[in-house]
Amino acid sequence: MNIPQAKTDLVQQALPKPNAKTERQRDYCKKLCSVVARYLKDDELTGLVQALETFKGNVLAKRYSPGLNDAAYELFANFHLRGPAVGQAAKVAQ
C-alpha cells in the first residue's frame, strides 16, 4: 500500500527537527545503553530489556510513529524470530 506523499509529509512534520543538543543526548543514550548492558548480569539485562520494551510500547501508545514501530519490529524479528548470526548482533545494535 502506497501512502500519499502529503500524508507522509504530515507525519514527518509531527516531530521537530533535532537540534545539536538533542543529537548529543541521543548519542549519549545509545552509548550509555551499550556500556550498561556490557556490565549487567543476566537477570539485570532481562530487566533492562523489559524496561526498554515497556518504554517503547508507551511511546507507541501515545503517538503514531511508523518509523519506530517498523524499526522495533525489524529488531524484534532479527533477534527473536530469526536470530542473528554470530557477530551480527553488534551490527544490528548499531
Secondary structure, 3 states (H helix, E strand, C coil): CCCCHHHHHHHHHHCCCCCHHHHHHHHHHHHHHHHHHHCCCHHHHHHHHHHHHHHHHHHHHHCCCHHHHHHHHHHHHHHHHHCCCCCHHHHHHC
